[in-house]
Amino acid sequence: MGRVFNFSAGPAVLPQQVLEKARDEMLDWHGSGMSVMEMSHRGKEFIAIHAQAEASLRELLAIPQNYKVLFLQGGAIAENAIVPMNLLRGRSVADYVNTGEWSKKSIKEAKKYCNVNVAASSEDRNFSYVPARESWRLSKDAGYVHICSNETIGGIEYHWIPDTGEVPLVADMSSHILSRPVDVSKYGLIYAGAQKNIGPAGLTIVIVRDDLIGQALPITPSAFDYKQQAESDSMLNTPPTYAIYIAGLVFDWLKQQGGLGEIEKRNVAKAGLLYDYLDQSGFFVSPVDKRDRSRMNVPFKLKDEALDEAFLKGAQQRGMLQLKGHRSVGGMRASIYNAMPIEGVQALVGYLREFEKSHG
Ligand SMILES: *Cc1c(COP(=O)(O)O)cnc(C)c1O
């Protein structure tokens, strides 16, 4: 059985070279006589893997020295609680911008820990756009402002960085981190689950500015206290060692591709190919405002929903999997993360054309 084109939203496609390297190193990592899975997280081998992964991530994102990089567990959904526990810093309010399903989850969780002010929302038009900064109604003394910078389900993406003044900007970047260069210094905190654009599920990446940590609520579990984790190099508890190793291989792969500037060019080309086809088609539609469209997650609908089944079946027969949209929005969704080669997008567009011709 060959490899398919996997359009899953996550866990998602990984670069083939990374999987091959992991396979080659599976039984004996660099002459250690062990798999990375079998190593002590306190041993010199794993400490080197961990340090190298962090160094590569810092290099790729040009993370300033006054930011900590934490490799944690719990996923982005755990961060929805961990962020308010750590970042309220004595304040009682946090501002949230609601742009879709993942924002809604973040808001719901944060309400357990603070008063949530929904500063702006695009619910009025079914989450098809990012509300302009001028329309946001921020609180006077918020602990932070939270956005989901790429809504994986709705397929909208911030192509700009909101200015929140002195109040730290927090972003859930789970589904587009490393898809483009980003000015980390504009954020107080960035978090991302690994299983979309980084590596295996089980690893959560947090990038946080030094001065924001150290004032966690007393109820904060130690493993989720950024300060304690920062002081122990993310090894307060046993970290997800194998996931960190694979993430490190993905970071190396990104560097070999030419870094995030080059990756962004490819992502622009891939997304452009797909959106251009959808826009000229009278058969498929994209529900998102053009300027806010995600380069990573491309939702689209067939005008005649009765053909959904046939569409998915035909895609599967052609080796294109996981194109069904999220159950909350229906239709289709193609997730085209960094590791999706342009050939996959070309194959998908070819199939869209063929399907439109035979059913349109
Ligand atoms: C997938 C996803 C999550 C959920 O991550 P978990 O690892 O399941 O906790 C949260 N936010 C965004 C934007 C996502 O894409």
The ligand as an SDF file (V2000), in Angstrom:
LIG
                    3D

 15 15  0  0  0  0  0  0  0  0999 V2000
   -6.9900   21.0880   17.2380 C   0  0  0  0  0  0  0  0  0  0  0  0
   -7.1220   22.4000   17.8780 C   0  0  0  0  0  0  0  0  0  0  0  0
   -7.3170   22.5090   19.2620 C   0  0  0  0  0  0  0  0  0  0  0  0
   -7.4460   21.3190   20.1700 C   0  0  0  0  0  0  0  0  0  0  0  0
   -6.2340   20.7730   20.4890 O   0  0  0  0  0  0  0  0  0  0  0  0
   -6.1150   19.5310   21.4650 P   0  0  0  0  0  0  0  0  0  0  0  0
   -4.7110   19.1030   21.2650 O   0  0  0  0  0  0  0  0  0  0  0  0
   -7.1140   18.5000   21.0410 O   0  0  0  0  0  0  0  0  0  0  0  0
   -6.3610   19.9880   22.8430 O   0  0  0  0  0  0  0  0  0  0  0  0
   -7.4230   23.7920   19.7920 C   0  0  0  0  0  0  0  0  0  0  0  0
   -7.3170   24.8870   19.0250 N   0  0  0  0  0  0  0  0  0  0  0  0
   -7.1250   24.7940   17.6930 C   0  0  0  0  0  0  0  0  0  0  0  0
   -7.0320   26.0520   16.8800 C   0  0  0  0  0  0  0  0  0  0  0  0
   -7.0260   23.5590   17.0790 C   0  0  0  0  0  0  0  0  0  0  0  0
   -6.8270   23.4670   15.7570 O   0  0  0  0  0  0  0  0  0  0  0  0
  1  2  1  0
  2  3  1  0
  2 14  2  0
  3  4  1  0
  3 10  2  0
  4  5  1  0
  5  6  1  0
  6  7  2  0
  6  8  1  0
  6  9  1  0
 10 11  1  0
 11 12  2  0
 12 13  1  0
 12 14  1  0
 14 15  1  0
M  END
$$$$
